Amino acid sequence: MELQKDFFTYQAQTTKFAAGFEVEKAEGSYIFGTDGKQYLDFVAGVSANTLGHSHPKVVNAIKEQAEKYLHVMVYGEYAQEKPVALCKLLAEATPDPLEITYLVNSGAEAIDGSLKLAKRYTGREEIVSFKNSYHGNTHGALSVSGNEAHKREFRPLLPLVNFIEFNNEADFDKITEKTACVILETIQGAAGFLVPAPDYLKKLKNRCEEVGALLILDEIQPGFGRTGKLFSFEHFGIVPDILVMGKGMGGGVPVGAFMSSSKIMESLAHSPKLGHITTFGGNPLIAASSYATLKEVLESGLMDTVEEKEKLFRELLIHPKIKNINGKGLMLAVNLGIPEYTLEVAKRCMEKGLIVFWQLYRNEYLRISPPLTISPDEIRKGCQIILEVLNEN
Ligand SMILES: Cc1ncc(COP(=O)(O)O)c(C=O)c1O
């Protein structure tokens, strides 16, 4: 309890309601508390622990790199093995014209970089984003996020950002020859895991091409295999001009990146030179962890298990209190109708040894985003706990 007391006293808080759960260690699909209990993890650090906790290949990659060298130089100056291998493997694993990657330290930072890149390349000033989108909390990322309650107190933010409605083609006329880029999450996360309608993304990409705007897809959450493909845009028959990733990319370490064609990306290297710079982006330790994660996601066959696992969740989670389940693959949002009730369910699940969470803007949705490595038995065990809690009152 001393740890919890110090946590609330010395570590800046984001709400008045943090759980303050004390972690002893974590392994596979479980987090072990200092209370001696084990907790099945259906959240994976909010879609970040792609391969579960402390996957041996990830831990070994970090250890090996730590023994060779840590930080040696700012981003972009020295040729270091792991960042280069990571960027090369990303280029091989994604369709053209995605061929070159800029490595940064977090999702929000990658979003900021991608917006700068689009403005710099097109020479245009306006940005189109989406209502109810979430792209992170730096000023740039917050400016393109579509939830007024989260932004109001932090104005002024970036000017010339227009918000349109997800899945509404009627709004396409707001994308014009003045638009530098259209930025959206392939699957809207904080809004409750909303999936694009069939052909919506194709039509959106066409509109961008018509007016010469770049399409930026934020795959920070659905990327790295979470929907059964390396990136979820692969389900929808399009390729973005700029792809943004983070979260699950690191296998448990902080990272972000944006990818594009060489032609677009090179515009950050001149006029002015050093158009985007970072000290720790491309850090070798982080790159070693991300490379090991990417290699395992690509080679282990894990992505092929995602569809079956989604099916199992949907078969098991049938209950009169569940109104519907949004999402795709292993990013599922279970609608319990009432925010206060959903928070209570999450609390009760925790007491019974299961970690679930809720959606940032839609608290009535229970978040299920486990590690991709979760087993069918663990899925059954966790869903059993959820159903028990739903039966309680
Ligand atoms: C879709 C999406 N974009 C951007 C971000 C911001 O990433 P980070 O928290 O690493 O800055 C997140 C994080 O939750 C996200 O889910």
The ligand as an ORCA input file, in Angstrom:
! r2SCAN-3c Opt
* xyz 0 1
  C      -5.912      5.674    -32.820
  C      -4.912      6.315    -31.912
  N      -4.171      7.326    -32.383
  C      -3.235      7.926    -31.623
  C      -3.017      7.535    -30.319
  C      -1.964      8.234    -29.501
  O      -0.907      7.376    -29.236
  P       0.035      7.669    -27.965
  O      -0.804      7.477    -26.743
  O       1.145      6.655    -28.097
  O       0.519      9.059    -28.106
  C      -3.775      6.494    -29.796
  C      -3.604      6.068    -28.403
  O      -4.502      5.607    -27.742
  C      -4.752      5.861    -30.604
  O      -5.505      4.855    -30.147
*
